[in-house]
Amino acid sequence: MAPVGLAQAMGISRARMHYILKGRTPITANTAIRLEIATGVAAEYWLELQAASDLSAERSRNAAEFNQLRRIDAAARLSHLPEHQRT
């Protein structure tokens, strides 16, 4: 299906469809539901695609900062718990 036809089926403007396809407008819950109705593909799928895209972009954008962070060890993660709950 052409983007124009999909936009019409979803009840959105061609401009909005263009921005979605170019990655300039995120897939919101509303858009995901419209995509689900128009394509038969679950809204959750479209939202998962958006989340994966967001995570990838954020990792790239902040790679230098994230590379300086360190995971805490298991003992430190559990240190706030009472002794009998640390297993």
PECOR-V873591 format. One line per field, one symbol per residue. ss: DSSP state (a for helix, b for strand, c for the rest). psi: psi as a letter, one per 30 degrees, with the letter a starting at -180 (. if undefined). Layout:
ss->???
psi->???
//
This chain:
ss->ccaaaaaaaacccaaaaaaaacccccccaaaaaaaaaaacccaaaaaaaaaaaaaaaaaaacaaaaaccccccaaaaaccccaaacc
psi->kleeeeeeefhlleeeeeeeefgfkljleeeeeeeeeefgkkeeeeeeeeeeeeeeeeeeegeeeefflkklleeeefffllefgg.
//
